């Protein structure tokens, strides 16, 4: 995975942002943040409200990415 990727669910009410933790102190593993957000109002009118943040090892984050795609989530442009 690159620096930052976005997903949106099928009914366009939630987004996920996957991005690398650039300030990781672990010298053996790389980590990614998965930020979740809730879209309020009309999509694109205002940024989503961030609801949660998880930090996962890169391999686990890739598994989560694939799982969301299998559930119908799609890639989208930067939202916030």
C-alpha positions in Angstrom: 0.0 0.0 0.0 1.1 3.6 -0.6 0.8 6.6 1.6 -3.0 7.1 1.8 -6.0 5.3 0.4 -9.7 5.9 0.8 -12.8 3.7 0.8 -16.5 4.5 0.8 -19.4 2.2 1.6 -22.1 1.4 -0.9 -24.7 3.7 0.5 -22.1 6.5 0.8 -22.6 7.1 4.5 -19.2 6.0 5.8 -15.6 6.4 4.7 -12.3 4.8 5.7 -8.8 6.3 5.3 -5.8 4.0 5.3 -2.5 5.8 5.9 1.0 4.9 7.1 2.1 5.8 10.6 5.1 8.0 9.8 6.1 8.4 13.4 6.2 4.8 14.3 8.9 3.9 16.9 8.9 0.2 16.2 12.0 -0.6 14.3 10.8 -4.1 13.1 7.2 -3.5 11.9 5.4 -0.8 9.9 2.0 0.3 11.0 -1.0 1.9 9.3 -3.8 4.0 10.7 -7.4 3.2 9.6 -9.5 6.3 10.3 -13.3 5.8 10.1 -15.7 8.7 9.3 -19.4 9.3 9.1 -20.8 11.4 6.2 -23.3 14.0 7.3 -25.4 16.0 5.0 -24.9 15.8 1.2 -21.7 14.0 0.2 -19.0 16.4 -0.7 -20.7 19.4 0.9 -18.7 19.1 4.1 -16.0 16.7 5.4 -17.1 13.5 7.2 -16.9 13.4 11.0 -14.0 11.2 12.1 -15.4 8.6 14.5 -12.5 6.1 15.2 -8.8 5.4 14.5 -7.2 2.0 14.6 -3.5 1.3 14.3 -2.6 -2.1 12.7 0.5 -3.7 11.3 0.8 -3.3 7.5 -0.2 -6.9 6.8 -3.3 -6.8 9.0 -4.3 -3.4 7.4 -4.0 -5.0 3.9 -6.3 -7.8 5.1 -8.8 -5.3 6.4 -8.7 -3.4 3.0 -9.5 -6.6 1.1 -12.3 -7.4 3.6 -13.9 -4.0 3.0 -13.7 -4.4 -0.8 -15.3 -7.9 -0.5 -18.1 -6.2 1.5 -18.9 -3.8 -1.3 -16.8 -0.8 -0.3 -15.2 1.1 -3.2 -12.1 3.4 -3.6 -12.9 7.1 -3.5 -11.1 10.4 -3.6 -9.7 12.2 -0.6 -12.6 13.3 1.6 -10.9 15.3 4.4 
